Amino acid sequence: MIYTLIQFFASLTLLVVIHEFGHFIFSKLFKVYVYEFSIGMGPKLLHYKKKNGETEYCLRLIPIGGFVSLAGEDADDNSKIPDDRKLYNKPVWQRFIIMVAGATFNFIFAFVVLFIMA
């Protein structure tokens, strides 16, 4: 029983990492400021930020879900981030790609797994 739960949470975590990495990589590619790349929800267990780096990488307590926090996700984001690095100032096609990238990465991962299994 416990082994099944461990497998479930490991599989879910892998899917979340792949999904959030899709959002993250295209945000970086389009030069959107990324505050945080986080796996899990709740309080931070581990976190890392490079010196002079912009992104904080976190592992959180509850292993369900995750998120990528981007500058400009909210219209009232009045931080000291330059306007050209905020999500809402990017062209619509770039915002669309960033939002769809997570599901697309999961779709590609499913094909890779099926290919390996075959």
MOJO-V612535 format. One record per backbone hydrogen bond with DSSP energy under -0.5 kcal/mol. CO is the residue of the C=O (numbers start at 1). NH is the residue of the N-H. Records with the same first field share a line. If there is no record, write none. Layout:
CO=NH  NH
//
This chain:
1=5
2=6
3=7
4=8
5=9
6=10
7=11
8=12
9=13
10=14
11=15
12=16
13=17
14=18
15=19
16=20
17=21
18=22
19=23
20=24
21=25
22=26
23=27
24=28
25=29
26=30
27=32
28=31
33=35  71
35=56
36=38  69
37=58
38=40  67
39=60
41=62
43=61
46=59
48=57
50=53
55=50  57
56=37  58
57=48
58=39
59=45  46
61=63
62=41  64
65=40
67=38
68=70
69=35  36
70=73
71=87
72=88
74=77
76=78
82=85
83=86
85=33
86=89
87=90
91=94  95
92=96
93=97
94=98
95=99
96=100
97=101
98=102
100=104
101=105
102=106
103=107
104=108
105=109
106=110
107=111
108=112
109=113
110=114
111=115
112=116
113=117
114=118
//
